[in-house]
Amino acid sequence: MAKTTSSHDPQSPPPAGRRDFLTRMLAVACGGLATMTPVLAGLWMLLDPLRRRGAAAAFLPVTDLASLPDDGLPRQFPVLADRVDAWTGFAAEPIGAVYLRRQPGSETVEALSATCPHAGCFVEIDTQEKCFRCPCHNSRFGIDGSIMPPSPSPRGMDSLECQVGKQGVAVKWQNFYTGVAGKVARP
Amino acid sequence: MNPSQASRSDGRPNPGLLGQLADFFDDRTGYRALVREALYERVPGGARWRYVWGSTLVFAFMTQVITGLVLWSSYSAGAQTAWESVYYIQHEMTGGWLVRGIHHVMAQMMVVLLALHLMQVVIDGAYRAPREVNFWLGLVLMMLVLGMALTGYLLPWDQKGYWATRVATNLAGLVPLVGPSLQQLVVGGPDYGHHTLTRFFALHAGFLPATLVLMLVVHLSLFRKHGLHAKQPIRKPDAMFWPDQVLKDAVAMLAVMAVVLGVILMPALRAMLEGRPVDPGDLGAELGAPADPSQPYAAARPEWYFLFLFQFLKVFEGWGASGEFFGAIVVPGLLMGVMFLMPIVGRWNLGHRFNVAFTTALMAGIGLLTALALNEDYCSLWIDKAALADVRDLIETTGGDEAKIATALGNDPAKIATFARRRKRWDAYRHSRDFLAAAAQARVDAERAVELAGRPERIPPAGALELVRTDPASQGPRLFAQHCASCHAHVDPADPAAAGLLAKASAANLFEFGRGSWVRGLLDPEQVAGPAYFGNTAHKDGDMVSFVTGDLTDRETWKPDDIEAVIAALSAGAGLAEAGVTAAVIEKGRGLVADGERCGGCHRFGENETALGSAPDLVGWGSREWLIGIITDPTHERFYGDSNDRMPSFGKSAEGSLPILTPQQVGMLADWLRGEWYRPAGKRH
């Protein structure tokens, strides 16, 4: 039967002759190299999202002009587009929402993104008070998207480029950074 | 008193800023003592290479934890997302192939290292008192690692993992009384799907590794408590774990990682040396075609380290369910039982020898069974097929009937015995040939699935299986083999095997149907009554054959340019015009085909008013729509009407029954015959 001894004594100093510098360096180098291989490979893969870019901003048909009453009140419309989410391709899927507004007698349409510029919540329309409200932090915006103090949002609602043509109303769909005063489009 | 201003009690000079920081943490955690305890373990007899296996196993496990967590960050366990997310990791994410490759190969290395560690412990007698509990813990750790290997195999949800896991879970169902419930629990329901994946994933990445970590902590604590079991005799002075043994451990760890990287990168190196381009997505771990319960998968095999069990089960073939239960559960359970008893048996010297002999025999047995399994699958690579040609011929001519074979061999017992032995070898050859063909087909399917997943439209929300199931390139050959090949051939006439296949066919060769090459053969007097066209059909002596062998040979009426123009017009009508053919030639051909004195006498085409029913309609001949029509119902007046020769109406349903083929399947067959399917840029299939 194997003899049992207390084989380690942490308090006793290690023999000086064994503490050879080269051995220690080699041990650290070999162990480090072996361990760093999966760590670095993992980091390489984890950083993959940094090289991904969203779809370029493009005009997307939203509705036809006849569906938008010219009463100066904003109406909410979904924005449909082909979308790629990692490996899945979605055809004509809702990717967001916009508010469209048409002044009486006008064929010009104004478009506002429904994303709150404060923290990215979905801004809702208050038809009674004729304003926009964000349910998350109570940001308030006028019917034209301008900021209504007191409001935590650093800027008014983000307007989107809009085209009216034979194909109906098309909006240049873009996302913007939230929480900052400037309106800066996300890449 | 500020300690930084005073001399230290141990007489050493005051530390710098870093030293002070270290002192601060040491005062509060005592980490220096912990590090000393970890590093300054006494190694009796000095550092040795035979002690490295445990450390390499811990290293391998840590590698699996790191790579596993990273893979987890991109993996999605679901029947419509598992294969797809693994595809994305392997083929689209930066470094995904490397992380997955390391995880896959290191899992196999762990099994090898486990075997080495176990052998070392048993041979050295390191399981003896007081280390019995630690030995038992080691066996449990081994089973946990094997459990993680088994559960990980399913997670990509490819054909290979899916079918292997079906077998493994079916075996769990053989356990008496609780088997069916156990199987249903493991599978996550009555059938394989989302919950099979979520449960296997929870086992693979949660329960099993968490248990393993707990066990490992106790295993290492006990190892430290009892100290390293030194192999006798001790010839060198004792040394400290740090740095001597650590260096050996670190070198071994580096060697393990080098082997893993070598396995992953070897195909790339080979490709570079041969001047072939390297696609990183092809390196590391394989990804088969998406799991498909409706598609047979003859290449299903467990990972190589479970092959012995797979082979062992064959011993019990013919015993029914009880045989499988015996082979898959009772015998392995007994063997594990003997291993658990080793520390008790090993109290006596003879017992220790028994343990060593048992473990050696077990390893040899596993090696032998693995070799047998590999031999069964790959023996066709070295069996001389030509030497067994007479066996094959005799089996073919007698239909394998033993009485007829005996008669053919003159009822000579010696000859019959020799034949029986050689027949076994022929059967082994066939089994292996079929396996290798299935494995090759699996690789083709896998490559195609990856191609489809890489389309610009990406994978539909229904998953990659939907892509494969609606892909003419994947399904066309299968549908053709299943429904058409009993009569039609589909073989390149230039293929050396073409003559044999055409002789067996009883209908036209459909290779390149609709293209100029096919029409050219049809209008060739030498070929039209041959096996590639009407030779083996009821139309052998029909009007078309007599037209081609008669009228068409009249060079006054039909000049070679006229025939080429007809070929151009028909293939253009099919939408498969040959390159370089001008619009003028096609127009000329259209006129000739429509001409009532020529083709138009029997066939409807262009503006002619030939009634349908006398010969197949040439309007849109060979087009997708035309092919769908004739496959759906060849008895329609547009095609062969009453003179249809045996071809079933595949898409037409008789009252109260379903059609043989769905409209989608008919469409895929048409697309495949026309060679129309998605091809990635730069590739031709």
HADDOCK unambig.tbl for C-alpha pairs under 7 A between the chains (distance, minus, plus):
assign (segid A and resid 1 and name CA) (segid B and resid 128 and name CA) 6.39 0.50 0.50
assign (segid A and resid 1 and name CA) (segid B and resid 129 and name CA) 6.76 0.50 0.50
assign (segid A and resid 1 and name CA) (segid B and resid 347 and name CA) 6.72 0.50 0.50
assign (segid A and resid 2 and name CA) (segid B and resid 128 and name CA) 6.59 0.50 0.50
assign (segid A and resid 2 and name CA) (segid B and resid 129 and name CA) 6.87 0.50 0.50
assign (segid A and resid 4 and name CA) (segid B and resid 226 and name CA) 6.63 0.50 0.50
assign (segid A and resid 6 and name CA) (segid B and resid 226 and name CA) 6.87 0.50 0.50
assign (segid A and resid 6 and name CA) (segid B and resid 227 and name CA) 6.82 0.50 0.50
assign (segid A and resid 7 and name CA) (segid B and resid 42 and name CA) 5.68 0.50 0.50
assign (segid A and resid 7 and name CA) (segid B and resid 227 and name CA) 5.33 0.50 0.50
assign (segid A and resid 8 and name CA) (segid B and resid 41 and name CA) 4.84 0.50 0.50
assign (segid A and resid 8 and name CA) (segid B and resid 42 and name CA) 5.14 0.50 0.50
assign (segid A and resid 10 and name CA) (segid B and resid 36 and name CA) 5.66 0.50 0.50
assign (segid A and resid 10 and name CA) (segid B and resid 37 and name CA) 4.85 0.50 0.50
assign (segid A and resid 10 and name CA) (segid B and resid 40 and name CA) 6.00 0.50 0.50
assign (segid A and resid 14 and name CA) (segid B and resid 40 and name CA) 6.65 0.50 0.50
assign (segid A and resid 14 and name CA) (segid B and resid 240 and name CA) 6.69 0.50 0.50
assign (segid A and resid 19 and name CA) (segid B and resid 243 and name CA) 6.81 0.50 0.50
assign (segid A and resid 23 and name CA) (segid B and resid 243 and name CA) 6.34 0.50 0.50
assign (segid A and resid 23 and name CA) (segid B and resid 244 and name CA) 6.85 0.50 0.50
assign (segid A and resid 23 and name CA) (segid B and resid 247 and name CA) 6.64 0.50 0.50
assign (segid A and resid 24 and name CA) (segid B and resid 243 and name CA) 5.45 0.50 0.50
assign (segid A and resid 26 and name CA) (segid B and resid 247 and name CA) 6.66 0.50 0.50
assign (segid A and resid 27 and name CA) (segid B and resid 243 and name CA) 6.84 0.50 0.50
assign (segid A and resid 27 and name CA) (segid B and resid 246 and name CA) 6.16 0.50 0.50
assign (segid A and resid 27 and name CA) (segid B and resid 247 and name CA) 4.12 0.50 0.50
assign (segid A and resid 27 and name CA) (segid B and resid 250 and name CA) 5.75 0.50 0.50
assign (segid A and resid 30 and name CA) (segid B and resid 250 and name CA) 5.30 0.50 0.50
assign (segid A and resid 30 and name CA) (segid B and resid 251 and name CA) 5.75 0.50 0.50
assign (segid A and resid 30 and name CA) (segid B and resid 254 and name CA) 5.97 0.50 0.50
assign (segid A and resid 31 and name CA) (segid B and resid 250 and name CA) 4.51 0.50 0.50
assign (segid A and resid 31 and name CA) (segid B and resid 253 and name CA) 6.85 0.50 0.50
assign (segid A and resid 31 and name CA) (segid B and resid 254 and name CA) 6.72 0.50 0.50
assign (segid A and resid 34 and name CA) (segid B and resid 253 and name CA) 6.18 0.50 0.50
assign (segid A and resid 34 and name CA) (segid B and resid 254 and name CA) 4.77 0.50 0.50
assign (segid A and resid 34 and name CA) (segid B and resid 257 and name CA) 6.07 0.50 0.50
assign (segid A and resid 38 and name CA) (segid B and resid 63 and name CA) 6.07 0.50 0.50
assign (segid A and resid 38 and name CA) (segid B and resid 66 and name CA) 6.68 0.50 0.50
assign (segid A and resid 38 and name CA) (segid B and resid 67 and name CA) 6.28 0.50 0.50
assign (segid A and resid 39 and name CA) (segid B and resid 66 and name CA) 6.73 0.50 0.50
assign (segid A and resid 41 and name CA) (segid B and resid 95 and name CA) 6.26 0.50 0.50
assign (segid A and resid 41 and name CA) (segid B and resid 98 and name CA) 6.55 0.50 0.50
assign (segid A and resid 41 and name CA) (segid B and resid 99 and name CA) 5.80 0.50 0.50
assign (segid A and resid 42 and name CA) (segid B and resid 67 and name CA) 6.06 0.50 0.50
assign (segid A and resid 42 and name CA) (segid B and resid 70 and name CA) 5.79 0.50 0.50
assign (segid A and resid 42 and name CA) (segid B and resid 99 and name CA) 6.05 0.50 0.50
assign (segid A and resid 44 and name CA) (segid B and resid 94 and name CA) 6.53 0.50 0.50
assign (segid A and resid 44 and name CA) (segid B and resid 95 and name CA) 5.63 0.50 0.50
assign (segid A and resid 45 and name CA) (segid B and resid 93 and name CA) 6.52 0.50 0.50
assign (segid A and resid 45 and name CA) (segid B and resid 94 and name CA) 5.30 0.50 0.50
assign (segid A and resid 45 and name CA) (segid B and resid 95 and name CA) 4.81 0.50 0.50
assign (segid A and resid 45 and name CA) (segid B and resid 96 and name CA) 5.53 0.50 0.50
assign (segid A and resid 46 and name CA) (segid B and resid 70 and name CA) 6.72 0.50 0.50
assign (segid A and resid 48 and name CA) (segid B and resid 93 and name CA) 5.98 0.50 0.50
assign (segid A and resid 48 and name CA) (segid B and resid 94 and name CA) 5.56 0.50 0.50
assign (segid A and resid 87 and name CA) (segid B and resid 84 and name CA) 6.47 0.50 0.50
assign (segid A and resid 87 and name CA) (segid B and resid 85 and name CA) 6.91 0.50 0.50
assign (segid A and resid 87 and name CA) (segid B and resid 88 and name CA) 6.16 0.50 0.50
assign (segid A and resid 87 and name CA) (segid B and resid 458 and name CA) 6.07 0.50 0.50
assign (segid A and resid 87 and name CA) (segid B and resid 459 and name CA) 5.96 0.50 0.50
assign (segid A and resid 88 and name CA) (segid B and resid 458 and name CA) 5.66 0.50 0.50
assign (segid A and resid 88 and name CA) (segid B and resid 459 and name CA) 4.73 0.50 0.50
assign (segid A and resid 88 and name CA) (segid B and resid 460 and name CA) 5.70 0.50 0.50
assign (segid A and resid 88 and name CA) (segid B and resid 461 and name CA) 5.92 0.50 0.50
assign (segid A and resid 89 and name CA) (segid B and resid 457 and name CA) 5.70 0.50 0.50
assign (segid A and resid 89 and name CA) (segid B and resid 458 and name CA) 4.81 0.50 0.50
assign (segid A and resid 89 and name CA) (segid B and resid 459 and name CA) 5.48 0.50 0.50
assign (segid A and resid 89 and name CA) (segid B and resid 460 and name CA) 5.45 0.50 0.50
assign (segid A and resid 89 and name CA) (segid B and resid 461 and name CA) 6.87 0.50 0.50
assign (segid A and resid 90 and name CA) (segid B and resid 460 and name CA) 6.62 0.50 0.50
assign (segid A and resid 90 and name CA) (segid B and resid 461 and name CA) 6.79 0.50 0.50
